[in-house]
């Protein structure tokens, strides 16, 4: 899985079906703007989905901040792709 916001790569901390948390270094001031919708691209194995995200919080964590972003106006097709990826990934973690 990989994450790009405004065409810049970011390291994912956590992901859910409605949002994502990632490391945001000090050079990404525009991402910290909570009033802006940001173009988000998620590469999930062989599928790529394009979303819009809104920054909900910035939390300090050691040398980098963690940014929490909510997905906004997600299309049903993208939502289904993301939910299937999350379900399949979780299922593979608990397989015997």
N, C-alpha and C positions, 0 to 999 in steps of 0.2 A: 504494500500500500504506500502511496506517496501523495503528498499534499503540495499544491501550489496556490498561492494567493497573490493576485495581481501579477501573475507569472513569476513569482519568487518562491523557491522551495522552502519548506518549513518542516521541522522534525515534530512528528505527532507524539503527544503525551497520552491522549485518550480520545476515543471516538464513540459516539452513540448515534441513534437514528435521527436525532434532531439537532446535533451540534458536535463540535470538535474542540479539543484543547491542544495547544501546540506551543513550542518555545518561540518566543518573539524577542529577537535581540534588539539592541538599542537603535539600530538603523531602520527599523520598521515603524516609524512614527505615524505614518498614515493608517496603519492597521489599528493603532491605539485609539483612533477617532471613532467614538461610539455612535456617531450620527450618520456614518457613511456605510453604504452597502458595498462589499468587496467581492470581486469575481473569484470564485473558488473552483479549483479543479481537483478532483480525487481520482487517482488511478487505483482501481480495485482489481487486482490480478489482470484479466484481459479486458476489463471494461473501464471506461473513463466517463465520469459524470461531471457536469458543469452546474455549479450552484451559485447562489449569492449568500454571503454571510455577513452578520452584524456582530461586531465585538460587544460582548456583554460584560467582561471583566478582564483586568490585568492584575496578576498576582506575582509578587516577587518570589523567586525561588533560586537562591544561590546567586550564581553569576548571570543568569538569564531570567527574564520574566516569562510567566506562563499566561497565555492569552486564551480565554474562553470565547468561542464564537458560535452563535446560533445560526442555523440554516434558515433562510427566509424565502418564502414563496416557492418551496420545493415542488417540482413537477412530480406527479404520481409515478411516472416511469422511473425517474431518478430515485425516488423514495423506495420503490420496490427493489431496485438494484442494490441500494445501500443496505436495506433490511435483509436481503438474501445473503449478502456478503457477511454481515454481522452474525446472522444465524449460523451460516456454514462454518465460520471461523470459530465461534463458540462451541459448536458441536464437535469440531475436530480437536479442540482442547480436551474435551471430556471423553473422547473415544477410548476404549480399552485397548 
